[in-house]
Amino acid sequence: FGGKGVFGWDHELSGRSWLEDRHSTEFLADADVLLVLGSGLGELSSNYREFAPRGRMIQVEADLGKLESNYPALGIHADVRLVLQGLLEQVPFRQADGAAEAAVAGLLAKVRERLDAQPLAVERKLIDDIRAAVPEGTQTFWDMTIAAYWAWSAWNPDGAPIHTAQGAGGLGYGLPGALGGAAATGGPVLAVSGDGGAMYGIAELATAVQHGLDVTWLVVDDGGYGILREYLTGAFGQSTATELARPDFAALARSFGVSATVSSLDTIGEDLAAELGKPGPSLVVLPALLKMFEPTHLEKK
């Protein structure tokens, strides 16, 4: 997920980033040779350890601690950029014969079929609506929230780079990360948080106003820690300590002089586009209960 954007999303050889999917896991495991660039193949990348490569693996990693830490491989401790430059000089160009393209198209079709079999129209449309609202070249920063977990797999990063707290899993990353991005680029920048994660950095609204940072903050308000609610309910039939007291986010933002809109699943695209078009900080609150796609690592063999 952390490598989204280094390879064209719509390229005919792009399998995209549906790593929490058994079809993607099997596709990688079936490779004769798997070249792993800059990934430690941790819990999520391996689909919760379901990944079991049958061929040879070459792992290139600048962080020595990650090299062969999860799977045996021919480990190369190096900068990925330098390794790829060396490979391009040594490996002859092979004329495309359509086999790889067909294999990737087949993989993506299987992923779509699995998603189509689940009642996920709301979540898939939401990601599409957010993506369509974001101007070309906009940096996006995603907190730990269900919308972000969808974005890890479904977000098209071409023209809208994605930054997430996925590696450390830290709540509260969204707004502070976006403020840093806006300070560096001038904006506009998009931040996406859940209501729980938003509470970790809500005081940074003052920073946004004081420095006039061009950040639009989307807060998906589901009344608590939505992903924990889903996990606990699925495992035990009920959730415990997942519901949260929280402010009226729009009223709080307006008290700072920040433009704020309370949106809906039907209008989120146009509301978000409108706020992104305004200079300076702004807020969009989306009251919505979202759910995740069914995990494939729990499926019976």
Salt bridges, closest charged atoms under 4 A:
ASP10 OD1 - ARG16 NH2 2.87
ASP21 OD2 - ARG114 NE 2.55
GLU26 OE2 - ARG54 NH2 2.47
ASP30 OD1 - ARG54 NH2 3.32
GLU50 OE1 - LYS301 NZ 2.66
ASP97 OD2 - ARG94 NH1 3.87
ASP116 OD1 - ARG124 NH1 2.76
GLU123 OE2 - LYS291 NZ 3.84
ASP129 OD2 - LYS125 NZ 2.63
ASP195 OD2 - ARG246 NE 3.82
ASP221 OD1 - ARG246 NE 2.84
ASP222 OD2 - ARG229 NH1 3.78
GLU243 OE1 - ARG229 NH2 2.81
GLU275 OE2 - LYS278 NZ 3.31
GLU299 OE1 - ARG22 NE 2.72
